[in-house]
Amino acid sequence: MLPDLTPIFRRLALPLGLVLAAAPAVAEPQHGIAMYGEPALPPDFVSLPQANPDAPKGGSITLSMNGGFDTLNPFITNGSPAEGIAPFTFETLLARSYDEPFTLYGLLAESVETDDARSFVEFTLREGARFSDGTPVTVDDVLWSYETLGTLGHPRYHTAWKKIAKAEATGPRSIRFTFNTEDRELPLILGLRPILKKADFAGKDFEATSLDKLTGSGPYVVDQVDPGVSVTYRRNPDWWGKDLAVNRGQWNFDTIRYDYYSNPVAVFESVKTGAISAYREDNIAKWASRYDFPALASGEMVKLEVPHDRPSGIIGLVMNTRKPQFRDWRVREAMIELFNFDFINQTVTGGAAPRITSYFANSSFAMIPGAPAEGAVLSLLEPFKADLLPGTVEGYALPQPDGSPQNRAGLRRAIKLLEEAGWTVGDDGVLKNAEGTPFAFEILLTIGQDEVASVAAIYVEALKDVGIAARVTMLDSAQMKARTDTFDFDMTYIIRTMSLSPGNEQSLYWSSAAADTEGSRNWMGVKSPAIDAVIAAMLAARSQEEAATAAQALDRLLTAGRYVVPFWFSDRNLIVHKAELKHPERVQLYGDWGTSYLPALWWYEE
């Protein structure tokens, strides 16, 4: 007899008028789903293109992290979770192929079904799906995971849950989600939700930090934990999914260990001694100058350099517009003017790193700096034109320093902008507003961000030239997380990566709703109807061309918003690794052979 699933049927308290139409009869279960068009791989594929299906199993790797950790639950905002918990020990219903912009294939689910309007998605679990303790992954576990993650824990999961009108079991192994919002990415987003074991949390506070080991269904289990110091994962020889085509050639190491260090200097010293198996370098100047240690000369370690075509994302110092001194766009433009990019880049990277010119730079989704909006991009922006910041439609490019260490041209432009915004330098040399309040703020950084601290120190000195008093405060990772989660900062270092298939994550980064949600990634505090509308258009796009149009419009809105003082990015992966670590010959679409993909795709071979 089948279990009574009635208690887990539920309907959220949403107006029925919002529930989208039922699926047409033509919908059929498929082995995969693509954001646009059809999946590239047929139902009988033998492995993902980026994997080596003949990779041997065995060996161990040790990777590094800065800071520490105090919880093994990565799905909550409290505490700092150990690295690797989610990707190594938990699985999702579908799995990504990084050789396609956004295509998913069945993992825990053997099939996925949706209609042309994508008004619903239905998943059918594989019959043999098991947690690491041997118990089956059930429909009840799936429904509980989605509702729990959608209402508790980290807010990154909450937005998608609000778009679900109904979540229900439609059979002993099938689950259907019906949507109340047009969002063509939502079936894929739901396919990437981690599935937790409901029994693990019985009688427990889901949002409390804990070092209790959780039960996942993934290729690894947590083996050893030294709180704040190291965490080791052991490959599960009884992993239920080891023979699936979607997993073939992946997860090859017997053990994966993360060691935690107090600062990057200690990390690099451990790389030189061989204590760390692989390390990704982000500084091109250091790549050229400091990689001459004995392990490289002997061949024990080797260097790997792989170009990529991923968007640059945004990296730099973000201004919190919730703070009064950064609400005026002219002030923010002045802050960018006062950042002498050429001088700082030469000082820190030897001038080798390319400047970030927009959020989607280095990709076809990027706006053209200085060029006016045209065609479909202009059509998206036109309804909001009266309220858009200067340069959004007519064209905006980052201000260029004059090439001198003093950057006098930029200094003059910055002073003029500040005066227009109501800030003037008094006889005492201090920049003040009409009420006599000095322009002063704090730059918040994490201990160990030595390179960023060097940049900030140069920047602070330049700000003094216009009477701005800025100070740098260094915090440990836990303190930094607490401050940024509650938006309790003036300026801080930000990294926001962009993909070749931008979607729902953009809401978490930039939406008006996220600006008021603690723990969200909208650190700048932007609230823009235009940005909200463009993100909605992105989610409704039915083709790569429509998505690119929305991304280019979003790129304009964010770049012309002057929210971040941008740094530089690396247009290639720079990796040093032990010689016995091997990688696939094929360069995947995303071109990332870095340490984030290394545990899944690389292998050990003497």
C-alpha positions in Angstrom: 0.0 0.0 0.0 1.3 3.5 -0.9 1.8 5.9 2.0 -0.9 8.5 2.6 0.6 11.7 1.0 -2.3 13.9 1.8 -0.5 15.8 4.6 2.2 17.0 2.3 -0.2 18.3 -0.4 -0.4 22.0 0.1 -1.3 25.3 -1.6 0.3 28.5 -0.6 -2.0 31.4 0.3 -2.0 33.1 -3.1 -4.9 34.5 -5.1 -6.2 31.9 -7.4 -6.2 34.4 -10.3 -2.4 34.3 -10.2 -2.2 30.6 -10.8 -1.2 30.0 -14.4 -3.1 27.8 -16.7 -2.8 24.0 -16.5 -0.3 22.3 -18.8 -1.5 21.2 -22.2 -1.6 17.5 -23.0 1.5 17.7 -25.3 3.9 18.0 -22.4 6.1 14.9 -22.1 8.8 13.7 -19.7 12.3 14.4 -21.0 15.8 13.4 -20.0 16.9 17.0 -19.7 15.8 20.6 -20.1 17.5 23.7 -21.7 16.9 27.3 -21.0 16.5 27.9 -24.8 15.9 25.2 -27.4 16.7 21.6 -26.7 19.5 19.8 -24.7 22.5 19.1 -26.8 23.0 15.6 -25.5 20.6 12.7 -26.5 18.8 10.5 -24.0 21.5 7.8 -24.4 24.5 10.0 -23.8 27.4 8.2 -22.0 29.0 11.1 -20.2 29.0 14.9 -20.0 31.4 16.4 -22.6 33.5 18.1 -20.0 34.3 14.9 -18.1 36.7 12.1 -18.9 34.6 8.9 -18.7 37.8 6.8 -18.3 39.3 8.8 -15.5 40.7 6.5 -12.8 39.4 6.6 -9.2 41.8 7.2 -6.3 44.2 9.6 -4.7 43.6 12.6 -2.5 43.7 16.4 -2.8 44.0 19.2 -0.3 42.7 22.6 -1.1 42.7 25.8 0.9 40.3 28.3 2.3 40.7 31.6 4.2 39.1 32.2 7.6 37.2 29.4 9.4 33.9 27.6 9.7 31.5 26.8 12.5 28.6 24.9 10.9 28.0 21.9 8.6 24.7 23.3 7.4 25.3 25.5 4.3 21.6 26.3 3.8 21.3 28.9 6.6 22.4 32.5 7.2 23.7 31.9 10.7 27.4 31.0 11.0 30.0 30.2 8.4 29.6 26.8 6.7 32.4 24.5 5.8 33.4 24.6 2.2 32.2 21.7 -0.1 29.2 20.5 2.0 26.6 21.2 -0.7 28.3 20.1 -3.9 30.0 17.1 -2.4 27.4 15.6 -0.1 24.1 16.7 -1.5 22.4 16.2 -4.8 19.8 18.0 -6.8 17.0 16.6 -9.1 18.9 17.8 -12.2 22.6 18.4 -12.9 24.3 21.1 -15.0 26.4 20.5 -18.1 29.0 23.3 -18.1 29.5 22.7 -21.8 26.1 24.4 -22.5 25.0 27.9 -21.3 22.2 26.5 -19.1 21.1 22.9 -19.7 20.3 20.4 -17.1 20.1 16.6 -17.2 18.5 14.1 -14.8 20.3 13.3 -11.6 18.1 12.3 -8.7 15.2 12.7 -11.2 15.1 10.4 -14.2 12.9 12.9 -16.1 11.6 16.4 -16.2 8.3 17.6 -17.8 7.0 21.0 -18.5 4.8 22.8 -21.1 5.5 25.4 -23.7 4.5 28.2 -21.3 6.5 26.6 -18.5 3.6 27.1 -16.2 4.6 24.0 -14.2 7.4 21.4 -13.9 7.1 17.8 -12.9 10.0 15.6 -11.8 10.1 11.8 -11.6 12.6 10.4 -9.1 14.9 7.6 -10.1 13.8 4.4 -8.4 17.2 3.6 -7.0 18.0 7.1 -5.6 19.4 6.6 -2.1 20.8 8.7 0.7 24.3 7.8 2.0 22.8 5.8 4.9 21.0 3.5 2.3 17.5 4.9 2.8 15.5 6.0 -0.3 15.1 9.6 -1.4 11.4 10.0 -1.3 8.8 12.4 -2.6 8.3 13.5 1.0 11.9 14.4 1.3 11.7 16.5 -1.9 8.6 18.4 -0.9 9.9 19.0 2.6 13.2 20.3 1.2 11.6 22.7 -1.1 9.2 24.2 1.4 11.9 24.4 4.2 14.5 26.0 2.0 11.8 28.3 0.5 10.6 29.6 3.9 13.5 29.2 6.3 17.3 29.5 6.1 19.1 31.5 3.4 17.0 33.9 1.4 18.6 32.8 -1.9 16.0 30.1 -2.0 13.0 32.1 -1.0 12.3 34.0 -4.2 11.6 30.9 -6.3 9.3 29.5 -3.6 7.1 32.5 -3.7 6.5 31.8 -7.4 5.1 28.4 -6.6 1.3 28.3 -6.4 1.1 24.5 -5.7 3.6 21.8 -4.8 2.2 18.3 -4.8 3.0 14.6 -5.1 1.5 13.2 -8.3 2.6 9.6 -7.7 4.9 7.5 -5.6 8.0 9.0 -7.3 6.7 12.2 -9.0 6.4 15.8 -7.8 4.7 18.7 -9.6 5.2 22.4 -9.0 2.6 24.8 -10.5 3.7 28.4 -10.9 1.9 31.7 -10.3 4.5 33.9 -12.1 5.9 33.9 -15.6 9.5 32.8 -15.2 10.9 30.5 -17.9 14.0 29.8 -15.8 12.0 28.5 -12.8 11.8 24.8 -13.9 15.6 24.8 -14.1 16.1 26.7 -10.9 13.9 24.2 -9.1 15.9 21.4 -10.6 19.0 22.7 -8.9 17.6 22.8 -5.3 19.5 20.5 -2.9 17.4 17.6 -1.6 17.8 17.1 2.2 16.8 14.2 4.4 13.7 15.3 6.3 14.4 12.9 9.2 17.8 14.6 9.9 16.0 17.7 11.2 13.2 16.1 13.2 12.8 18.0 16.4 15.7 20.4 15.5 15.9 24.1 14.7 16.7 24.1 11.0 18.3 27.6 11.2 20.7 26.8 14.1 24.4 26.3 13.4 25.6 22.8 14.1 28.5 20.6 13.5 26.3 17.5 13.2 26.9 15.6 10.0 23.9 15.8 7.7 22.8 12.9 5.4 23.0 13.6 1.8 22.8 11.5 -1.4 26.0 12.8 -3.1 29.3 11.2 -4.0 31.0 12.1 -0.7 30.3 11.9 3.0 31.8 14.1 5.7 34.7 12.1 7.2 36.7 14.2 9.6 36.0 17.7 11.0 38.4 19.9 12.9 36.1 22.9 13.6 37.5 26.0 12.0 40.7 24.2 10.9 39.9 21.5 8.3 37.2 19.3 6.9 37.7 16.1 5.0 35.3 14.3 2.6 35.5 10.6 1.8 34.1 9.2 -1.5 31.2 6.9 -0.7 31.9 3.5 -2.4 28.2 2.7 -2.1 27.1 5.9 -3.8 23.9 5.1 -5.6 24.6 7.3 -8.6 28.2 6.3 -9.4 27.1 4.5 -12.6 24.8 7.2 -14.0 25.9 8.7 -17.3 25.6 12.2 -15.9 28.2 11.3 -13.2 30.6 9.2 -15.3 34.2 10.4 -15.1 33.4 12.8 -12.2 34.1 12.7 -8.5 37.3 10.7 -8.9 39.3 11.4 -5.7 39.0 9.1 -2.7 39.3 12.1 -0.3 39.0 15.8 -0.6 40.3 18.0 2.2 40.0 21.7 2.9 42.5 23.4 5.2 41.7 26.8 6.6 44.3 29.5 6.9 44.3 32.9 8.6 45.6 34.8 5.5 46.6 34.4 1.8 50.3 34.6 2.7 50.0 31.5 4.8 48.1 29.8 2.0 50.8 30.5 -0.6 53.6 29.3 1.7 51.6 26.0 2.0 51.4 25.8 -1.8 55.1 26.2 -2.1 55.8 23.4 0.4 53.3 21.1 -1.3 50.8 21.0 1.5 48.2 22.4 -0.9 47.5 20.3 -4.1 46.2 23.1 -6.3 45.8 26.9 -6.1 44.2 29.5 -8.2 46.1 32.7 -8.6 44.0 35.9 -9.3 46.9 38.3 -9.7 48.6 38.3 -13.1 51.6 40.2 -11.8 52.2 37.7 -9.0 51.7 34.9 -11.6 54.6 36.3 -13.5 56.8 37.1 -10.6 56.5 34.8 -7.6 56.0 31.4 -9.2 59.7 30.3 -9.2 59.8 28.1 -6.1 61.6 24.8 -6.1 58.6 22.5 -6.5 57.9 24.1 -9.9 61.6 23.9 -11.0 61.6 20.2 -10.1 58.4 19.4 -11.9 56.6 18.4 -8.7 54.1 21.2 -9.5 53.1 22.7 -12.8 51.4 25.8 -14.0 48.2 25.9 -16.1 46.8 28.8 -18.0 43.4 28.6 -19.6 41.6 31.6 -21.3 37.9 31.9 -20.9 35.0 33.9 -22.3 33.0 34.2 -19.1 31.5 37.7 -18.2 33.8 39.7 -16.0 31.2 40.2 -13.3 31.8 43.1 -11.0 34.7 43.3 -8.6 35.6 46.3 -6.6 34.4 48.6 -3.8 30.6 48.8 -3.5 28.9 51.9 -2.1 25.9 51.3 0.2 23.3 53.7 -1.1 21.3 53.3 2.1 23.9 55.6 3.6 23.2 59.3 2.9 26.6 60.2 1.5 26.2 57.7 -1.3 22.6 58.4 -2.4 23.5 61.0 -5.0 24.8 59.5 -8.3 27.1 62.5 -8.7 28.9 61.5 -5.5 29.2 58.0 -6.7 30.7 59.2 -10.0 33.1 61.3 -8.1 34.2 58.3 -6.0 35.0 56.4 -9.3 36.8 59.5 -10.6 39.0 59.5 -7.5 40.0 55.9 -8.1 43.2 56.3 -10.2 42.8 53.0 -12.0 45.8 53.1 -14.2 48.2 54.0 -11.4 46.6 51.5 -8.9 46.5 48.7 -11.5 50.2 49.3 -12.4 51.1 49.3 -8.7 49.2 46.1 -7.8 49.2 44.0 -10.9 51.9 45.5 -13.0 49.3 46.9 -15.3 48.6 43.5 -16.8 45.0 43.0 -15.7 42.2 44.3 -17.9 39.8 46.8 -16.4 36.2 45.9 -15.7 34.2 48.2 -17.9 30.7 46.8 -17.1 29.1 44.0 -15.3 28.9 41.7 -18.4 32.2 42.8 -19.9 34.2 40.1 -21.8 30.9 38.6 -23.2 28.3 39.2 -25.9 25.9 40.3 -23.1 28.0 43.5 -22.5 26.9 47.0 -23.4 29.3 48.9 -25.6 30.9 51.6 -23.4 29.9 55.1 -24.4 27.5 53.9 -27.2 23.8 54.8 -27.0 21.1 52.2 -26.5 19.5 51.1 -29.7 16.8 48.7 -31.0 15.4 46.1 -28.6 17.6 47.3 -25.7 16.3 50.9 -26.1 12.7 49.5 -26.2 13.2 47.9 -22.8 14.5 51.1 -21.3 12.2 53.6 -22.9 9.3 53.3 -20.4 11.6 54.3 -17.6 13.6 56.9 -19.6 12.5 59.9 -17.5 13.9 58.4 -14.3 17.1 56.8 -15.6 20.5 58.2 -14.6 22.5 60.2 -17.1 24.3 57.9 -19.6 22.0 54.9 -19.3 20.4 55.5 -22.6 22.7 58.0 -24.3 25.8 56.1 -23.5 28.1 55.8 -20.4 31.7 54.8 -20.0 33.9 54.8 -16.9 35.9 58.0 -16.4 39.4 57.7 -17.5 42.3 58.9 -15.4 44.9 61.1 -17.0 47.7 58.6 -16.6 49.7 60.5 -13.9 50.0 59.4 -10.3 48.2 62.6 -9.2 45.3 62.2 -11.7 44.7 65.9 -11.6 42.1 65.8 -14.4 40.1 63.2 -12.5 40.5 65.2 -9.3 39.0 68.4 -10.9 36.1 66.4 -12.3 35.4 64.8 -9.0 35.5 68.2 -7.1 33.0 69.6 -9.6 30.6 66.7 -9.2 30.8 66.9 -5.4 30.1 70.6 -5.5 27.0 70.0 -7.7 25.9 67.4 -5.1 26.2 69.9 -2.3 29.6 69.1 -0.9 32.3 71.7 -0.7 35.8 72.0 0.9 36.0 74.4 3.8 38.9 76.5 5.0 39.9 73.6 7.2 40.3 71.4 4.1 37.4 69.1 5.1 34.7 68.3 2.6 31.3 69.1 4.1 27.7 69.4 3.1 25.4 72.4 3.6 24.7 71.3 7.2 28.4 71.2 8.0 28.6 67.4 8.2 32.1 66.1 7.1 32.2 63.5 4.4 33.6 60.5 6.2 33.1 56.8 5.8 34.5 53.3 6.6 35.8 50.8 4.1 35.1 47.3 5.5 37.5 44.5 4.5 38.0 40.9 5.6 41.3 40.0 7.4 43.4 38.3 4.8 42.4 40.5 1.9 45.8 42.0 1.7 45.8 42.9 -1.9 42.4 44.7 -1.6 43.8 46.4 1.6 46.7 47.7 -0.5 44.3 49.1 -3.1 42.2 50.7 -0.4 45.2 52.3 1.2 46.1 54.1 -2.1 42.5 55.1 -2.5 42.2 56.5 1.0 45.2 58.8 0.3 43.6 60.0 -3.0 40.3 60.8 -1.2 42.2 63.0 1.2 43.0 65.3 -1.7 39.3 66.4 -1.8 38.8 66.5 2.0 37.2 63.1 2.4 38.2 61.1 5.5 38.0 57.3 4.8 39.3 54.6 7.1 39.8 50.9 6.5 38.5 48.5 9.1 39.6 44.8 9.0 37.2 42.2 10.3 37.3 38.4 10.6 35.0 36.5 8.2 32.2 35.9 10.7 32.1 39.6 11.6 32.1 40.6 8.0 29.3 38.2 7.2 27.2 39.6 10.0 27.8 43.2 8.9 27.1 42.6 5.2 24.0 40.4 5.9 22.5 43.4 7.8 23.9 46.0 5.3 25.8 47.6 8.2 28.6 49.2 6.2 29.5 52.2 4.1 31.8 50.7 1.5 33.2 47.2 1.2 34.8 44.8 -1.3 32.3 43.0 -3.6 32.5 40.2 -6.1 29.5 39.3 -8.1 30.1 36.7 -10.8 28.0 36.6 -14.0 27.2 33.6 -16.2 26.4 33.1 -19.8 22.8 32.4 -18.8 21.8 35.1 -16.3 18.5 34.6 -14.6 16.9 34.5 -11.1 20.2 35.2 -9.3 20.0 38.7 -10.7 16.9 39.3 -8.5 18.9 38.4 -5.4 21.7 40.7 -6.6 19.8 43.8 -7.7 16.0 43.6 -7.2 14.1 46.1 -5.1 12.8 43.3 -2.9 16.3 42.1 -2.2 17.3 45.6 -1.1 15.2 45.2 2.0 15.9 41.5 2.7 18.7 40.9 5.2 21.2 38.3 3.9 20.5 39.1 0.2 23.3 40.0 -2.2 21.9 43.5 -3.0 24.7 45.1 -1.0 24.4 48.4 -2.9 20.8 48.8 -1.9 19.6 49.7 -5.4 15.8 50.0 -5.8 14.9 50.5 -9.5 11.7 49.7 -11.3 13.7 49.6 -14.5 16.0 47.0 -13.1 13.1 44.9 -11.8 11.4 45.1 -15.2 14.5 44.1 -17.1 15.1 41.1 -14.8 11.5 40.1 -15.4 12.1 40.4 -19.2 15.2 38.2 -18.8 13.2 35.5 -17.0 10.5 35.6 -19.7 12.9 35.4 -22.6 12.3 32.6 -25.0 15.6 32.8 -26.9 19.2 33.5 -26.3 18.8 36.7 -28.3 16.0 38.0 -26.0 18.1 37.1 -23.0 21.1 39.0 -24.4 18.9 42.0 -25.0 17.7 42.0 -21.4 21.3 41.4 -20.1 22.6 44.4 -22.2 19.8 46.6 -20.8 20.6 45.4 -17.2 24.3 46.0 -17.9 23.5 49.7 -18.8 21.4 50.2 -15.7 23.9 48.8 -13.3 27.0 50.4 -14.9 25.4 53.9 -15.2 24.1 53.5 -11.7 27.7 54.1 -10.5 27.3 51.7 -7.5 30.7 50.1 -7.6 34.2 51.4 -8.0 35.4 48.7 -10.3 38.8 47.0 -10.3 40.1 44.5 -12.9 39.4 40.9 -13.7 41.3 37.9 -15.0 40.5 36.8 -18.5 42.2 33.5 -18.0 42.4 30.8 -15.3 45.8 30.7 -13.6 46.3 27.5 -11.7 49.3 25.8 -10.1 48.9 22.2 -9.2 50.7 19.0 -8.4 51.9 17.1 -11.4 49.9 14.0 -10.6 46.6 15.8 -10.8 45.2 15.5 -14.4 42.4 17.3 -16.1 40.2 16.7 -19.2 41.7 17.9 -22.5 38.4 19.5 -23.6 38.0 23.1 -22.6 34.3 23.5 -21.6 32.2 26.4 -22.7 32.9 28.3 -19.4 36.6 27.6 -19.8 36.9 27.1 -16.0 39.5 24.5 -15.0 40.0 26.3 -11.6 39.8 24.8 -8.2 36.0 25.2 -8.0 35.6 22.5 -10.7 38.8 20.5 -9.9 37.2 18.2 -7.3 34.5 17.1 -9.8 36.4 16.8 -13.1 40.1 16.2 -12.3 41.7 12.9 -11.2 44.9 11.5 -9.7 47.4 9.7 -11.9 51.0 9.0 -11.1 
